[in-house]
Amino acid sequence: MIHRAITFLFFFSVTLSFAQKKVITHDDYDLWKSMSDVKISKQGKLVVSTIKTSTKMGDGYVEIYNTISGKKFTFFNGYETSISHDEKYVVFKRKPAYQKTRKEKKKKLKEANRTKDALFIYDVKNNKIHDSILNVKKYKLPKEYSGWVVIEKYKSKKKDTLIKIKSKASKQNYALVYTLNTKKKDTIYQIKDFVLSNKGKQLYYTTSSKEQPKKDNVALPRDNGIYKYNLTSGISETIDEGKYIYKKLATNDTGTELSFIAIKDSVNIEYLKYELYYFKDNQLKKIVDSSVKHLNDHWELSGQQTPFFSESGNRLYFYSRPMKQYRKDTTLLEEEIPQVDVWHWKDKMIQPEQKSKFKELNKKAFISYFDIERNAYVHLQDKDTDDLIFDKKKEQPYIFGATSSPYDVQRSWDITWKDFFVIDSKTGKKRLLLKNTALKPFLSPDYKYGLHFDINTGHWFSLDLKTLTKTNLTKEIPVAFYDEENDRPMLPRPYGFGGFDSKGYALVFDKYDIWKIALNGKEKPINITKNGRKNNVEYRTERLDSENKNNASYSNKKLVVTSFDKSTKASGVFVLEKDKLVEKIKASDFLISSFKKAKNADVFTYRKENFKTYPDLHVSKNDFTTVKKITQINPHQENFKWGTAELFSWKAYDGTPLEGIIYKPQDFDPSKKYPMITYFYEKRSDTYHKHHAPQPSASTVNAAYLVSNDYIMFVPDIVYKEGKPGPSAYNCIVSGVEAVEELGYVDSNNLAIQGQSWGGYQVAYLITVTNKFKTAMAGAPVSNMTSAYGGIRWQSGLSRAFQYEKTQSRIGKNLWEGFDLYIENSPLFGIPKIETPLLMMHNDKDGAVPYYQGIEMFMGMRRLQKPVWLLVYNDEAHNLRKVKNKKDLSIRMMQFFDHYLKDQPAPEWMNKGVPRIQKGKDFGYGLDKG
């Protein structure tokens, strides 16, 4: 009797605690914040993170953590942070309060008259704000020295005590050279642009005497000149004056050299003549003049790209391009010029792609450099080389060039193939390295080899850059280095490249382990993690050095290795010590990700999460022996009813073992029957420990919202058979739903499915082959594969054919060879069999799936009088970007599901629609209780 009483009391108290928790509603989204822009100081003393309201309809803060003292400093609405080189100061901008800006917008104040950002300087030693400056546009902090910050301020609308002269200078933006220790400010009026050197205490800047011209004025504003400012002495010197325009400033690391582009006059802004200048030791030299005699024949200097110096300062890189030839009939009026796109079947880029890339194509230019010591010009890139792959700071002897030109036409229906060249950086001479390949090579740290994965053979190769000898490095290893589970009709990609280790060995991945491989091919490859395949654990390295992105990262001179248990989805951290894995962070029921490392110290940050736990920031020191959680972004979550996540396994109808995730309410009662929404997109089970914060929907249901509102959510993995994407979805999804039903707590009469894009297509397909689901929601679905095959991805301008023949849509044949497959897999042709009410979203600026695909499905169902609704968000992309529309979709989608799955009254928009004349006035959210 006593035991029963205690049990009842415990159950009652637990139930009461759940009852006191708030159910997540659409009004709560603005409460949740997200973290971005995490920075670690070079010596690891400071960690700075920016926290923003996820919906952007609220305020955030900047948080500064001192890893030595453990002190924390938080400042309202801070963002755009920088840490001084000596770790004494943190500089950041502060946005005006959200409600203040909102009120100004409601008053219809022009942007120029709204409250501007302010700059704040935090004193690390004293843990307080050192100074602040209002009305700031931007600022720059030197990278490799400390003491100053250069601030550009907006022109003053009110009296500004820093400006004491009565001239046009007070009507233009101006700069402050601010000394951090003393708070001394020096003003540079009429600022146009400026650049700081990384190491030398030099500031170079340009000024302009005119305000920006009116839109109908073809003339460009004239510049005063270009100047040098010594930060230590505060003395400014003139470098040059008299040119019409000075632009694209660049300096070497030490600040002893300067480059800029100038324009002598503005006779015609469409045909400006650019000149390249070089300044050193108070001497100004013209590197490329308007005669362009040092360039390729009939080429000209480009003024669109900024030149740059190599780290030593000996190479000045710049851009040039073939002269444009225009044949424009100037006798015609604008109204007499025809406007037509001419499509040609041999165009390397179809017209929509040319339109999408118009700015890029119009600015396209090619890299050369001026060798300062040799007084020589070297042209690295000709017009047949699309890209160069090289470290712009280092004067490496070889660089890679790439072109897709020979294969551009077939890109419409095939993957992108390329030819790669090795280019002698001293002479510009190029030799063919790889032909008709898919993946770029990596350059070894000693510059002697390229490392390349050949998708045709499925092996890693080294490429001797001197002799062009190609050596297969993995042919003797009895495991696959390509994706063994690839189910797309294309050659599989590799598991990945883990970087070069400290001795120059390449680290490459198989499905589970990491292999160390000598590029000369003379040593036997070594599996350095050894037990991954045996234990079903995936080991990977991290590449955290932003200046050496191809190098693997170390802690205390030991290789850092992360682990991911494929069975439990748990993450851990190891180091490789004396050829053995040493566990540093034990794998647990969390996902560990987003690693960062201090440049000059073994201080790491990472984020740790699971469904219940927001991915707060953790800092690790002393070779991962000291770990501390340093943020708590959403503490209010504990006040809300949440849920749990569980891994679930079953077998598809064809016997294939599958995994999925089941999300349940926090107060789950196995004796109850819950409505269930099934969401899917490819394979998602590896995201089992991923956190899902409540947020308005860009296109899909939100797991946290669903479980808080007493839904079960099921997310099944899907595997595909070539030519059968629709039947494959049925094989995996419906079998999974039936397996969950057998658990006994799902209401089989109240099941729904939801998906977006590829998932949206599968929603539309499934309701043509099963009536199992009471309702369905599809975002941006392909309904007719025959018309979608010939469609355009409007954002990129690419043909959609390649998706069906080679990638996600998985037909594996062109429309004419596989016509029956295109018909069989198209939802449009199954509409007569549909009995499931369908809600769709398809936006009129969808750049991935053509908008008319949703219209075809809608009009077909409307013609046959099947219940269907289509939400079209104006000027919106494939996934919603505007928060107002995300909130609207969230409300409508859940009203739709609540009506069918919970017998809630239908809203007015479902019963009556929203007439055009009521658009934007009456949202139709009201529930029709009649």
PyMOL commands that set and color helices and strands:
alter all, ss='L'
color gray80, all
select helices_A, chain A and resi 2-19+26-31+98-106+111-113+168-171+269-271+334-336+351-356+358-363+405-407+409-412+532-535+635-639+685-687+703-708+725-741+758-766+785-789+801-805+819-824+827-833+852-863+883-902+908-912+916-918
alter helices_A, ss='H'
color red, helices_A
select strands_A, chain A and resi 33-40+46-53+61-66+72-76+78-83+89-94+118-123+128-133+136-140+148-153+174-179+185-188+191-196+202-208+223-230+236-241+245-251+257-263+274-280+283-288+299-301+308-309+315-322+366-371+376-379+387-389+398-403+418-424+430-437+442-443+449-454+459-464+470-472+497-500+506-509+514-517+526-527+537-541+554-555+558-565+571-577+580-588+591-597+604-610+613-621+626-629+643-651+657-665+674-679+712-716+746-756+775-779+792-793+798-799+838-841+868-871
alter strands_A, ss='S'
color yellow, strands_A
deselect
rebuild
show_as cartoon
